[in-house]
Amino acid sequence: MSVNGITGAANTYDVYQASLTTNAAKTTEENTSDKTSEKKDDSGVVYEASKAGTSAAKTYTQNTDLVNKLKADAEAHTQQLQNIVQQLMTKQGQTYNTANGIWSFLASGDFTVDAATKAQAQKDISEDGYWGVKQTSDRIIDFATALTGGDPDKIEEMREAFKKGYKMAEKTWGGELPDISKQTYDAVMEKFDKLAEDAGLTTSN
């Protein structure tokens, strides 16, 4: 074999080794780059958590205007129920007296009621009549529920409003209301108790 042939082979071998070294270095660099990238990602997550942990605490401020508005709404609803109870109980009492021909509370002397009016009044105050105990008490409860949107926390407020409305009706009447109104009072209180019981609340009469 000639010297040139040996030299050429040696040169080829050196080039091959150099190529392997370069590729190995490149691969190492890429792996190092990937690991560095992964560390950056991991570091990013930790950094964000640390940043969130050091953020200032959020403060809360009472919305005074809204609170006052809600209070005013609640007072208005309570007043509405008082007014409707006064009107309903007074009208019920008047209808009761019409049915029984008792009008001395409205005018002095005798006061007669025609037969048709008396018959209609008797129908209205019957057990299933419009001014009977059941329907009148149902209307009061329905009105109270509508005013509060069915909020169980408002049951006792509505009960107190009903009591005040009933007393207002007695004042308008000039004394104790007729028995039918007293029966209606008891029926309303029982229905408030039922609402409270269904809501898991303690009742108070």
Secondary structure, DSSP 8 states (H G I E B T S, - for coil): --HHHHHHHHHHHHHHHHHHHHHHHHHHHHHHHHHHHHHHHHHHHHHHHHHHHTS--------HHHHHHHHHHHHHHHHHHHHHHHHHHHHHHHHHHHHHT--TTTSSS-----HHHHHHHHHHTSTTSTTSHHHHHHHHHHHHHHHHTT-GGGHHHHHHHHHHHHHHHHHHHTS---HHHHHHHHHHHHHHHHHHHHTT-----
